[in-house]
Amino acid sequence: MRTATFAAFAMLLIATAAHAQQAADDRPAEGQATSTAEAQPAVPPPPGIARLAAPPGVPAGIWLLPLKAAVQIYDCNRLLCGRVVWLERPRTPDGRLVIDRKNPDPASRSRPLCGLTVLWGLQPAAADHWKNGWLYNPDDGTTYRVNGQFQDADTLVVRIYLGVPLFGQTSIWRRVPRLRSEGWC
């Protein structure tokens, strides 16, 4: 079983086509009925690149995740999105960018992790609280749900889960300035 720290980092890498394929796979076949209890929400594709200025109270900026990765969170059409901006090891030993090699969509396995949108669709729920977002785990090719809220101005508590938040994992993300360091994408 993976630790909460490892799972939190692993869930922050994405491939756009995998989400569209998963949403298509989750839809019932034509003429097949599903009950509300069985229906899973379709995974929406990550948004386009258009970025807007973040309103006050949005955790815009760069957040360090527990396993040596950083995600830039920004406002995208009044929802929160995030993209990988730093990895402890952004390149393989032979100098190539690290790729999303376990993506369930073979066409997306050659995409570099640096710069990819890895968090999307977080909706404001209350002051300093967001819900109904999505994360993709490149370790297992699974898309997870995510909620988040500020613990303080520089600490974001993120709940990552499948199905029911009660059975998920909590991860703590810390806001960081863009320091001089190798690994920036």
N, C-alpha and C positions, 0 to 999 in steps of 0.2 A: 504494500500500500504506500502510495506517495505521501510525503509530508505536505502539510498545507502550504508551506513556503514554495516547494517545488511545483505543486499544482497551480498555484497562483501565477507564477511566472509562465509556466507552460501554456496557460490559457490566454496569453496575450499576443498571440501571433496568428495571422489570418491569411486566407486566400479568398478573394472575392467569388470566384466561380464555385468554390465548395459550398458556400452559403446558398447560392441559387439552386445547386443540385440537391442539397439537403432539403430545402423547402419543397422542391418538386417531388422528392422521394417520400416526404411526409404526407402528401396529398393522397386521398383515396383514389382508387381506380374509378374510371367513369362508371356510374351506376352503383358503386359500392357505398353503403351508408356507414357513418361513424357516429358514435354517441358523443355528447359533449365531454363526458369524462375521459374518453379515449383520445379526443382530438388534441394534438399538440399545436402550439402557436407556430405558424410558419416563420422561418428565419428570414427576416428581410435582408436584402443585400446591403453592404456598407454604402454609405452615401458617396456622392461625388466629391471632388476636391474643394469645392467652394467653401470658403471659411469666412465667418463673420466675426466681428469683435464680440468677445464674451461679455455678457451683462454682469453686473456686480453679484457676488455670491457664487459664481460658477468657478469650479476648481481649475481654471485655465492655468497653464504652465506645464512644467516638466515634473513628473512624479517618478521617483525611484521605487521599483518593485523589489520584493524580497530577494529574488535570485539574480541580481546584477543585470537588470535591464531598466530602461527608462522609457516612459511613454509621455508624449506631449498631448495634453487634453485641451480641446478647443470646442467652441460652439459651432455647430453645423446645423443651420436651419432650426434653431431653438432647441436642439437636442445636444447631448454631449457625445463627442467622438474622441478617439485617441489613436495616435500612430507611434510606432517604434522610432525613437530618435537616438537611442544608445543601447549597445549590447556590450557585455564584458568582452566577448570575442565575436566581433562582427565578421571576421574572415576565417576561412579554413587555414590550416597550416601551409597550404600551397598558394594562399593569397586571394582565393575566390570568396565572394560574399556568401555568408551562410544563407541557405535557402530553406523553404518550407517543404522539406523532403518527405514528410509523412502525410501530406495533404491527401484527402480521399479522391480529389480530382487530379488525375495524372497530368493534365495540362497545366496545373498550378504549382506543381512540385518544383519547378525551376525558378519560381519567383523569390527574389531576395527578401529577407525578413526586414531589413532596414527600410524605413519609410512606409511600410504597410499600415493601413488603417486596421487596428486590432481591437478597438472598442467603438461601438456605435449604438445609437438609438436610446441612450439614457435620457429619460424624461424627468423634468422637475416634478417632485411629489409634494414638497414642502420646503421651507427655508433650509438650505444646506442639506437637502436630501433628494436623491434621484433614484428612479426605478425603471424596470423593464428594458434594460440594455442587453447587449450581446457581446460575448467574447468567444474567440475561437482558440482551441488548444491544438497546437501543431504536433504535440506528442502523441495524441490519439485521434486526431481528426474530428473531434467533437465540438459542437458549438454549445456554449453554456449561456445561461441567463446571468444577469448581474444587477445588483443594487448597490448604492453607495451613499455615504453621508460623511460630513466633516466631523472629526473628533475635536479638532482645533484648526486654526487657519492653515497649518502645514501638515496635517495628518488626515488622510482619507481612509475610512474603514469601508472595505469592499466585501460584499457577500456574493460568492460565486456558487451557482447551483444548477442542477438539472431538475426540472419538475417543481419541487417544493423547496423554498429557501431553508426550511428547518434542517434538511439533509445536506446542505451545502457546506462550504468552507469559508472562513473569514480571512481576509488578507489585509495587512496594513501597508498603505502606500505613503511615502514621505515626499513632500515637495522639495525640489532641489534647484539651485541655480545652475546654469550651464557652465560647468567648471571646465578648466583645461585638463583634458584627459583623453587618452586614446579611446576608441570605441564609438565615437559620435558618427552617426550615419550621414 
